[in-house]
Amino acid sequence: MRGHKTPAVAFITRLINTSSRDDFAAFLAHSPLTSHERELVLLYADGALYKELADRYHITPAAIYAQKRKAYEKLAQYYLTKT
C-alpha cells in the first residue's frame, strides 16, 4: 500500500511536523481542499491511523491512503503557488 513519498507528500509532512496545529488548521481553512479532505488531513496529522480513518468513513485503508496522498499533492501545489 505504501509507496515512495513524492516531493509534495514529503513537503506537507514536513509542514505538519514543524507547524502548530492551529497554524496548520488555518492554512487548511484557506486551501482548495474539500471539507472531507481537510478533516481527513487534520485527523491524520493528529495521529489517527489509516485503519481508524477507514472505519470512520467506511472505506478501505488503501482508499484513505490514496485520498490523503491526493490531498497532500493539492496542498503542496496550493502552497507553492501562494508563495
DOZABA-703004 format. One record per residue: residue number from 1; residue in one letter; x negated, y, z of N, C-alpha, C, O in turn. Coordinates in pm, 1 decimal. Example, Ala and Ser with C-alpha at 12.3 -4.5 7.8 and 13.67 -1.06 7.14 Angstrom:
KOLVO   num   residu        nxx        nyy        nzz       caxx       cayy       cazz        cxx        cyy        czz        oxx        oyy        ozz
KOLVO     1        A    -1319.0     -569.0      780.0    -1230.0     -450.0      780.0    -1320.0     -330.0      780.0    -1423.6     -331.9      846.5
KOLVO     2        S    -1285.0     -225.0      708.0    -1367.0     -106.0      714.0    -1290.0        3.0      787.0    -1340.9      113.8      803.9
//
This chain:
KOLVO   num   residu        nxx        nyy        nzz       caxx       cayy       cazz        cxx        cyy        czz        oxx        oyy        ozz
KOLVO     1        M      -81.7     -118.6        0.0        0.0        0.0        0.0      -86.5      125.6        0.0      -55.0      222.3      -69.3
KOLVO     2        R     -192.5      125.2       75.1     -272.9      245.9       84.5     -382.8      244.9      -19.3     -458.2      148.4      -31.5
KOLVO     3        G     -390.5      351.9      -92.6     -492.8      364.1     -193.7     -593.2      471.0     -152.4     -597.1      514.2      -37.2
KOLVO     4        H     -670.8      510.6     -245.1     -771.4      613.8     -224.7     -702.4      748.3     -204.7     -607.8      780.5     -276.6
KOLVO     5        K     -748.6      826.7     -108.4     -693.1      959.9      -86.7     -729.5     1050.4     -203.1     -845.6     1058.4     -243.4
KOLVO     6        T     -629.7     1117.9     -256.0     -657.4     1217.4     -358.2     -713.6     1341.8     -289.4     -698.6     1356.3     -168.1
KOLVO     7        P     -777.5     1431.1     -363.4     -825.7     1554.7     -301.0     -712.5     1633.8     -234.2     -732.8     1694.2     -128.9
KOLVO     8        A     -595.6     1633.3     -294.4     -481.9     1706.6     -237.1     -439.9     1646.2     -103.6     -413.9     1719.0       -7.8
KOLVO     9        V     -433.0     1514.5      -97.1     -394.7     1447.1       26.8     -499.9     1473.1      134.6     -465.4     1499.9      249.7
KOLVO    10        A     -625.7     1465.4       98.6     -733.1     1492.3      194.3     -726.1     1636.6      243.3     -747.1     1663.3      361.6
KOLVO    11        F     -697.1     1728.5      153.6     -688.2     1869.7      189.2     -574.7     1895.6      288.7     -595.4     1963.1      389.5
KOLVO    12        I     -455.6     1842.8      261.6     -341.6     1863.7      350.8     -364.8     1793.0      484.0     -326.9     1846.0      588.4
KOLVO    13        T     -425.2     1676.5      482.9     -458.1     1607.5      607.8     -551.2     1693.8      692.0     -532.5     1705.4      813.1
KOLVO    14        R     -650.0     1753.6      629.3     -742.8     1842.0      699.8     -668.9     1965.4      753.1     -694.8     2009.4      865.1
KOLVO    15        L     -577.7     2020.5      674.1     -498.8     2136.2      716.9     -414.4     2101.9      839.9     -406.1     2180.9      933.9
KOLVO    16        I     -352.4     1985.0      838.9     -272.4     1939.9      953.9     -360.5     1927.3     1078.1     -321.9     1970.2     1186.9
KOLVO    17        N     -477.1     1869.2     1061.5     -565.5     1842.6     1175.1     -629.5     1968.0     1233.4     -673.8     1966.8     1348.3
KOLVO    18        T     -635.1     2076.7     1155.7     -701.2     2198.5     1203.0     -603.3     2311.0     1234.3     -645.9     2418.7     1276.0
KOLVO    19        S     -474.9     2289.4     1215.6     -373.6     2391.7     1242.8     -292.7     2353.0     1365.3     -279.2     2235.2     1398.6
KOLVO    20        S     -238.9     2455.1     1431.8     -144.0     2425.0     1539.1      -15.2     2375.8     1474.8        9.6     2401.5     1357.0
KOLVO    21        R       66.1     2306.0     1551.2      191.8     2255.0     1497.3      280.9     2370.9     1451.6      345.1     2362.2     1346.9
KOLVO    22        D      285.0     2480.0     1530.2      368.6     2594.5     1494.9      321.9     2660.9     1365.0      403.7     2698.3     1280.9
KOLVO    23        D      189.6     2675.2     1349.4      136.6     2734.5     1226.2      167.4     2646.1     1105.7      204.7     2695.1      999.1
KOLVO    24        F      151.4     2516.2     1124.1      178.5     2424.9     1013.5      327.7     2424.0      979.5      364.2     2420.8      862.0
KOLVO    25        A      413.8     2426.8     1081.2      558.8     2431.0     1058.1      597.4     2558.9      985.1      683.8     2555.9      897.5
KOLVO    26        A      534.6     2671.9     1019.6      562.2     2798.5      949.9      518.2     2789.7      803.6      587.5     2838.1      714.1
KOLVO    27        F      403.2     2727.9      780.5      356.5     2707.5      643.1      456.8     2623.4      564.4      488.6     2654.0      449.5
KOLVO    28        L      506.0     2516.9      628.0      603.6     2429.9      561.7      734.0     2502.7      532.3      796.0     2479.2      428.6
KOLVO    29        A      776.0     2590.4      622.2      903.2     2660.9      605.7      905.5     2745.4      479.1     1011.7     2767.8      421.1
KOLVO    30        H      789.9     2791.9      436.4      782.0     2875.2      316.6      736.9     2797.3      193.3      715.0     2855.2       87.0
KOLVO    31        S      723.6     2668.9      207.8      675.4     2585.2       97.7      791.1     2542.4        7.0      907.8     2558.5       42.8
KOLVO    32        P      758.8     2488.7     -109.2      863.2     2442.7     -201.6      918.5     2304.3     -168.8      993.0     2247.7     -248.8
KOLVO    33        L      883.7     2248.8      -53.2      932.9     2115.7      -17.7     1082.1     2118.2       13.1     1136.3     2219.1       58.2
KOLVO    34        T     1146.1     2006.1      -11.9     1286.1     1991.2       27.1     1292.4     1976.9      179.4     1190.1     1953.7      243.9
KOLVO    35        S     1409.8     1990.4      235.8     1423.2     1976.0      381.3     1382.7     1834.6      424.6     1321.8     1817.2      530.2
KOLVO    36        H     1416.3     1734.3      343.8     1375.8     1596.4      374.9     1223.9     1584.0      375.1     1166.5     1524.3      466.1
KOLVO    37        E     1158.8     1640.1      273.9     1012.5     1632.5      266.4      947.8     1704.9      383.7      851.0     1655.2      441.2
KOLVO    38        R     1000.1     1821.5      419.6      945.7     1895.9      534.1      958.3     1814.5      662.2      863.6     1804.9      740.3
KOLVO    39        E     1075.5     1756.1      683.2     1097.6     1675.4      802.6     1002.7     1555.8      805.1      942.2     1526.3      908.2
KOLVO    40        L      990.0     1488.2      693.2      901.4     1371.6      683.7      757.8     1409.1      714.9      691.1     1340.0      792.0
KOLVO    41        V      709.3     1517.2      656.6      571.4     1560.2      678.1      549.3     1599.8      824.0      446.5     1564.9      882.2
KOLVO    42        L      642.8     1671.1      883.0      628.5     1709.8     1023.7      630.9     1589.4     1116.7      551.1     1580.6     1210.1
KOLVO    43        L      722.0     1497.4     1091.1      727.7     1377.0     1174.3      597.7     1297.6     1163.2      545.2     1248.9     1263.3
KOLVO    44        Y      546.5     1285.0     1041.3      421.2     1213.0     1021.3      305.7     1286.5     1089.6      220.4     1224.1     1152.7
KOLVO    45        A      303.7     1419.1     1076.5      198.2     1498.4     1140.8      204.8     1485.9     1292.4      102.6     1495.7     1360.2
KOLVO    46        D      323.9     1464.4     1345.4      341.7     1447.3     1490.1      306.9     1306.1     1536.8      312.8     1277.1     1656.3
KOLVO    47        G      270.9     1218.7     1443.6      224.5     1086.1     1482.2      318.5      970.7     1452.0      289.8      856.9     1489.0
KOLVO    48        A      429.9      997.4     1385.9      521.6      888.1     1351.3      453.5      791.9     1253.7      378.0      833.9     1166.0
KOLVO    49        L      480.9      664.7     1269.8      425.3      561.3     1182.8      513.7      541.9     1060.3      632.5      574.3     1062.8
KOLVO    50        Y      454.9      488.6      952.6      532.8      460.6      831.6      653.6      372.9      864.8      763.8      396.8      815.5
KOLVO    51        K      632.3      272.3      947.7      740.8      179.8      984.1      853.3      253.5     1056.8      970.9      230.4     1028.8
KOLVO    52        E      817.8      340.6     1148.7      919.1      418.1     1221.3      999.1      507.8     1126.2     1121.4      517.1     1135.8
KOLVO    53        L      929.0      571.9     1036.6      997.1      658.8      939.8     1084.0      577.5      844.9     1194.2      619.5      809.6
KOLVO    54        A     1035.1      462.4      804.1     1111.5      375.1      715.5     1240.7      330.7      783.5     1347.0      330.9      721.4
KOLVO    55        D     1231.6      293.4      908.8     1351.6      253.6      984.5     1449.0      370.8      996.6     1570.1      353.1      983.1
KOLVO    56        R     1396.7      487.7     1021.4     1480.7      607.1     1036.9     1558.0      640.0      908.9     1676.0      674.8      913.8
KOLVO    57        Y     1489.9      628.6      793.9     1550.5      664.8      665.2     1605.6      544.8      587.4     1657.8      560.7      477.1
KOLVO    58        H     1594.1      426.2      644.6     1646.8      303.7      582.3     1586.8      277.5      444.7     1656.4      243.1      349.2
KOLVO    59        I     1454.2      295.3      438.3     1380.1      263.0      316.6     1253.5      188.4      358.1     1228.0      171.0      477.2
KOLVO    60        T     1175.7      145.1      262.3     1055.6       68.3      293.5      940.1      159.5      334.8      937.6      277.2      298.9
KOLVO    61        P      844.5      104.9      410.3      724.7      183.8      441.6      650.3      230.0      316.2      591.9      338.3      315.3
KOLVO    62        A      652.2      149.2      211.4      587.3      189.2       86.0      655.0      312.3       25.8      588.3      399.1      -30.5
KOLVO    63        A      787.0      319.3       37.9      859.2      437.0      -12.6      824.4      561.2       69.2      810.9      670.3       13.9
KOLVO    64        I      810.0      544.9      200.1      768.6      656.5      286.4      629.8      704.6      245.7      605.9      824.7      233.0
KOLVO    65        Y      539.8      610.5      225.5      403.3      644.4      183.6      406.3      724.7       52.9      337.8      826.3       40.9
KOLVO    66        A      484.3      679.9      -43.2      493.1      748.6     -172.1      552.9      888.1     -157.1      505.4      983.5     -218.7
KOLVO    67        Q      656.4      899.7      -75.7      719.1     1030.2      -53.3      623.4     1126.3       15.6      615.4     1243.6      -20.9
KOLVO    68        K      550.8     1076.6      114.9      455.2     1161.6      186.4      343.8     1207.3       92.5      304.6     1324.0       93.1
KOLVO    69        R      294.4     1115.4       13.2      187.2     1149.4      -80.7      233.9     1255.0     -180.5      160.8     1349.4     -210.2
KOLVO    70        K      356.8     1238.7     -232.7      412.5     1336.5     -327.0      428.1     1473.0     -258.9      397.4     1576.1     -318.7
KOLVO    71        A      475.7     1473.5     -134.2      492.2     1598.4      -60.5      356.4     1665.1      -36.8      345.2     1787.1      -49.6
KOLVO    72        Y      254.5     1588.3       -3.1      120.5     1643.7       16.7       66.6     1703.8     -112.7        2.5     1808.9     -110.5
KOLVO    73        E       92.2     1638.1     -224.4       48.3     1690.9     -353.9      116.6     1825.0     -381.7       51.6     1919.4     -426.7
KOLVO    74        K      246.8     1833.7     -355.2      320.3     1958.9     -374.3      267.4     2068.3     -282.5      252.9     2183.2     -324.3
KOLVO    75        L      238.7     2033.0     -157.7      187.0     2130.9      -62.6       50.2     2183.9     -104.6       24.5     2303.9      -95.6
KOLVO    76        A      -35.7     2096.6     -149.5     -168.7     2139.0     -192.3     -158.6     2233.6     -311.1     -227.9     2335.2     -315.8
KOLVO    77        Q      -73.4     2201.1     -406.2      -54.9     2287.6     -523.5       -0.8     2423.4     -480.6      -46.2     2526.9     -529.3
KOLVO    78        Y       95.6     2423.2     -390.0      153.3     2547.3     -339.0       46.4     2629.6     -267.5       35.3     2750.0     -290.7
KOLVO    79        Y      -31.7     2566.4     -181.7     -135.4     2637.3     -106.9     -238.1     2698.7     -200.8     -278.9     2813.4     -182.4
KOLVO    80        L     -279.6     2623.3     -300.6     -382.3     2672.6     -391.8     -331.9     2787.1     -479.5     -409.5     2876.3     -513.6
KOLVO    81        T     -205.3     2786.8     -516.3     -152.1     2895.9     -598.5     -118.8     3018.0     -512.4     -111.8     3130.1     -562.8
KOLVO    82        K      -98.7     2995.8     -383.7      -66.7     3104.4     -291.5     -189.1     3185.1     -253.6     -179.8     3305.8     -231.2
KOLVO    83        T     -304.0     3119.3     -246.4     -425.9     3188.5     -201.2     -503.8     3244.1     -316.7     -608.8     3305.2     -296.7
//
